[in-house]
Amino acid sequence: MNYRKTIMAMTSAALLLGIGYGASGEAFAASSGIQSAAALPAIMTDVKYIAQVSEAEARAKAEQEVKKFKSLLDQQKKALSGTYQPGEIRYVYINDKEYQASPIGSSYASNSYSLMFRNYDEYVKKYAAGKPAMRLELKQPPEGYNFTLARIAPYQTSSERKQIFNQVIAEGKASGKKIYVKKLQEKRISIELIYTMTAPVNGITGVLSINTEPAGAAGKAVESEPVQPQSEKLKVDGQEVIYTANDKQEHKSVVWMNAKTHVNYILREDRGHLNKEELLALAGQVMEASK
């Protein structure tokens, strides 16, 4: 949040003035004779107090900014709420220079039509079973994970989203309206299944997501999960997949394209406990269900 920037700035200023701790604080005390090593605990308390006061002041200022632009923010919220048609994506641009220059100013916001299922069987019964062209099922979740959510929403690539946002900003500025609203209809969809760990490990709850989305040009890499230098090309049940894991194993993924349906599949695990073999086995499950 913006008030944290204020805290960092003020704390940095305090350190430059000698209200510091650690090696730099000790060096200042020794050379100036103003502070001694014995005074360091008090100095540290002063820094903590300054940070607390600064955070409170920054938070109060942010709240004042929200109140100042309440009318604009209420109009934005109203424009993004209400009933959406299937495939609808809605964009709202606040065309106000004073708001844009404020710490809370965000030039645009968006929302879209989506279907949500909190129960896996309901998702399969009401949606997945009738959509063979983009089938996504995982009949047996991995050990230690529970189904959390199925979400079906309009699909756009990241480059398409960026282009549309730039277009909305340009149109919003030219419109002369304080609140500019643009609505689009998107026929393409993406499906996402989300699973969360049943219990945290070392205070961390891992998340597993399984996505389907329309594939791009033939042979093109999956845009939403780019190939990395450490990525590996492997085979699962004869299907070529790309497996990627970062150095700390906090993010792992398996991606592939179903050439028959021209659909991309992306399995991602963030800060979870599954190993490479377990993720590849899950990919095999998804492949079997999507045949």
Salt bridges, closest charged atoms under 4 A:
GLU55 OE2 - ARG59 NH2 3.06
ASP74 OD2 - LYS70 NZ 2.65
GLU88 OE2 - ARG90 NH2 2.82
ASP96 OD2 - LYS178 NZ 2.50
GLU98 OE2 - LYS68 NZ 2.64
GLU122 OE2 - LYS126 NZ 3.06
GLU137 OE2 - ARG135 NE 2.79
GLU160 OE1 - ARG188 NH2 2.84
GLU171 OE1 - LYS182 NZ 3.24
GLU186 OE2 - ARG188 NE 2.87
GLU192 OE1 - ARG151 NH2 2.59
GLU225 OE2 - HIS251 NE2 2.99
GLU225 OE1 - ARG268 NE 2.59
GLU232 OE1 - LYS276 NZ 2.94
GLU269 OE1 - LYS252 NZ 3.01
ASP270 OD1 - HIS251 ND1 2.61
GLU288 OE1 - LYS291 NZ 3.29
